[in-house]
Amino acid sequence: MIRILKIGGSILTDKNQEFAARPEEIARIASEIATCADGLVLVHGAGSFGHIPAKRYGLPQQFSPEGMRMTHLSVARLCEMVVVALSQAGVQCLPVHPLSTVMLRQGRIESFFLEPVKEMIKKGIMPVLHGDVAMDASGGAAIVSGDQIVAYLAGELQAEKVAVGSNVDGVLVSGRPLPCMTRDGLSKFKNDIGASAGVDVTGGMKGKLEELLELADRGTESVIFNAGKEGNIVRALRGEGVGTRIMRQK
């Protein structure tokens, strides 16, 4: 059984300060993941390591090779921290950088070289992917968010569970998490759903919902939950009632 877990950059970093990692949180999350690592693919957000340099160089609105290089090196640095923490927690894992494996067209994934990821899973190694910059056939370059990667991987790998950890208790309306969200729900509550805290160039909660609702349309449900609360990662992967379920419209 393949499961996909995404940990938002807002958990791993302070999104208002560049290179502001939260090592204690990274270590805690790695320890939780170590208890349920079998068949797990991890994707993490870029947080301040990606969004701040991307914004500085005008990405993705303008093509900047220097901006791509600096943004990628920054997010790769955060990925290394995550991989090291997982290794110290006893998880066999390897980084997979989307810049080297993904091709975009108009900001959407057109192709993704997944054979190394599939082989890692077969060998009991956890692939660790992240939001990144990537070449784009129509615009030169664009940003591929961790949320888009999650939705794409879930379809291609036929994941049985998809859990997306953020720094809030789910999709909040008037401060309370909704038990579930559908396309109709997004239309109904679109003005009530808040933007991401801190610098975010990939759409915040609304961008996350668009990706996961598209995944739900293809038959795979997911859950958005608060990964900042100890124990929630395991609960979400077990299918317990944490957060907001993202479902196909009935």
FENBEL-V376699 format. One line per field, one symbol per residue. ss: DSSP state (A for helix, B for strand, O for the rest). burial: I if it has 24 or more other ideal C-beta (glycine too) atoms within 12 Angstrom, else O. A space follows every 10 residues. Layout:
ss=???
burial=???
This chain:
ss=OOBBBBBOAA AABOOOOOOO BOAAAAAAAA AAAAOOOOOB BBBBOOAAAA AAAAAAOOOO OOOOAAAAAA AAAAAAAAAA AAAAAAAAOO OOBBBOOAAA ABBBBOOBBB BBOOAAAAAA AAOOOBBBBB OBBBBBOOOB BBBBOAAAAA AAAAAAOOOO BBBBBBOOOO OBBOOBBOOB BOAAAAAAAO OOOOOOOOOO OOOAAAAAAA AAAAAAAOOO OBBBBBOOOO OAAAAAAAOO OOOBBBOOOO
burial=OIIIIIIIII IIIIIOOIII IIOOIIOIII IIIIOIIOII IIIIIIIIII IIIIIOIOII OOOIOOIIOI IIOIIIIIII IIIOIIIOIO IOIIIIIIIO IIIIOOIIIO OIOIOOIOOI IOOOIIIIII IIIIIIOOOO IIIIIIIIII IIIIIIIOIO IIIIIIIIII IIIOOOIIOI IIOOIIOOIO OOIOOIOIII IIIIIIIIII IIIIIIOOOI IIIIIIIIIO OIIIIIIOOO OIIIIIIOOO
